[in-house]
């Protein structure tokens, strides 16, 4: 394989992703994969998708009829989750909004969430993690030299959401994940086994000081158990039309929302991590993936994306200020921070990984559940099978 720099002819992904490959026309595996997936997802017939959307909404309403809440929506203050709240209001759902406060909220994010709550009238529950413990975990990932410093946040958010869902007996979680804006993402730019609790424990044991007990996490067994108990994550967003500019306009006009310069910039840590750390330490610029996604759904031209990539993700002096802020919040001097940052990178796998399969008895139970549903329950009209 040549190490020469090459960029896709159709999107803006390039050889900074080591897993990239190109076809004879110079198109990359990421946008080709996107097209194949979109044919089965967001590029399907508009009416067909809308019917699935309506069916999902009806199911959530029917199952939550006599309850205070019929679903949970995790809100970060970012565009995708804020839009979910607008949709929930549009279609008459009764969500409990949950915000995971990991100590890194941007002031703008807090304001946006408050505006969202005021506009929607929905209840908000803020899950505040024990900062000292969470800090210790984040620093462990930093010291480990691995690429994905967002694993703790991602793991804790979903763990916390399920804890709250169980406490309130809310079976549906509306997720902002979607093919429209976040389908393209190279596996070498993240740790794809986000819920590998063994890997997390190993990293924490080696680099942490052990003050973090009770980690809200979702192991593979817990996830399968949740599904057996009927907890479902639904991505309603994908089955509606998507217009990036219109969504932003609605958020601004209707709730007075403030727009961030880049996706996922509602957290100071994420902003610094994506806008500085990943670029400097790993030569990874996640904007390439986000912009490529928008190109593939025809909401941005390739030239516009290339133009945007010439700029810094955000102002350089603000990057420096964020760096000082992160170092200070982690109890490092800038020199100590730089020293750790400049150490060689290490793969997540190096620290050992857990089994990706759930226990055999849970898998067997899931099998019987599916047989029961498809053989008996659905034919009797007890519930409708999922189309997905
Ligand atoms: Zn491409």
Boltz pocket constraint, residues with backbone or C-beta under 6 A from the ligand:
constraints:
  - pocket:
      binder: B
      contacts: [[A, 8], [A, 9], [A, 10], [A, 11], [A, 12], [A, 13], [A, 26], [A, 27], [A, 28], [A, 29], [A, 30], [A, 31], [A, 32]]
      max_distance: 6.0
